[in-house]
Amino acid sequence: MQAYIVRRLLALIPTLIFASIIVFATVRLIPGDVIDLMLSSNDIGADKKSRAQLEAALGLDQPVLTQYVRWMGALLTLGSLGNSLWQSTPVMEEILHRLPVTFELGLMALIVALIVGVPIGVYSAIRQDTMGDYIARSFAIIALALPGFWVGTLVMVFPSIWWGWSPEVKFMAFRENPVGHLVQLGIPALILGKAFSAVTMRLTRTMMLEVLRQDYIRTALAKGLAGRTVVMRHALRNALIPVVTLVGLQAPVLVGGAVIMEQIFVIPGMGQLLLEAVSQRDYPIITGVFLIVGVAVVVINLLVDLSYGLLDPKVRYR
């Protein structure tokens, strides 16, 4: 297994380099120019002299390839993602300050999805074509049909109109107010995990139905094992392998959903940082956020692959 992990980590390097090249070049294709925004915000005439001075000060007067080589050199030698074009603060410092918030929001949404989706999927499979099964499948369809941004907007607006209450918009750190912090992140996490729980439920149900029809399940039941034991110890374990794969595939979706939820509920995470950077054309922050997200997605998928061995003893890593 150690050799397998080393090979996967080495394969991570060219993947991230290729991704960084794409992101570095793509963000500069966004309509609008950061120099124009700076000149207009400072009420400075956009003459050639002031523009050239600002480009030189920010290092934007060099070709894109030169900028990339310089940025990659700083990353490999110093571990630096550069400085923000607007605040001149280190990008790594900004990301590390906001990363735990986004990570916590995504983790809570994932927990909600698994706690809701897996048990309902199992129940729906073992009670196939009963009223409970129909209700569970209807729940999944409704959860998929309701967009998260729409539900989040309703939660922000209508409770304040009807009951004079709305989610807290001033961020509360966990160490200052643990209960308030969990409630503040719990609401968007429930909304974010809603659609994922529906997908998880449908996949769990489908895989459980397939596994329950296998010969070894019928043999276990014929030998007199209790139905609960057969379902929990034999069927569910094999049915969860595709569900675990789904977790790895949904990681980028959770990050993308976190961007919207953080904006709606005014949560100072990486999603809000990314939107602010895009509106200001702050290239180093945009590139840094996408690079960190890419690392997180690759690492999550590696953990998913390693978890197969825990679920299925037949899996071997070479």
Helices and strands as residue ranges (DSSP letters): H 2-26, G 27-29, H 34-41, H 48-58, H 64-78, H 91-126, H 131-145, H 148-162, H 178-212, H 215-222, H 227-229, I 230-235, H 236-264, H 270-280, H 283-311
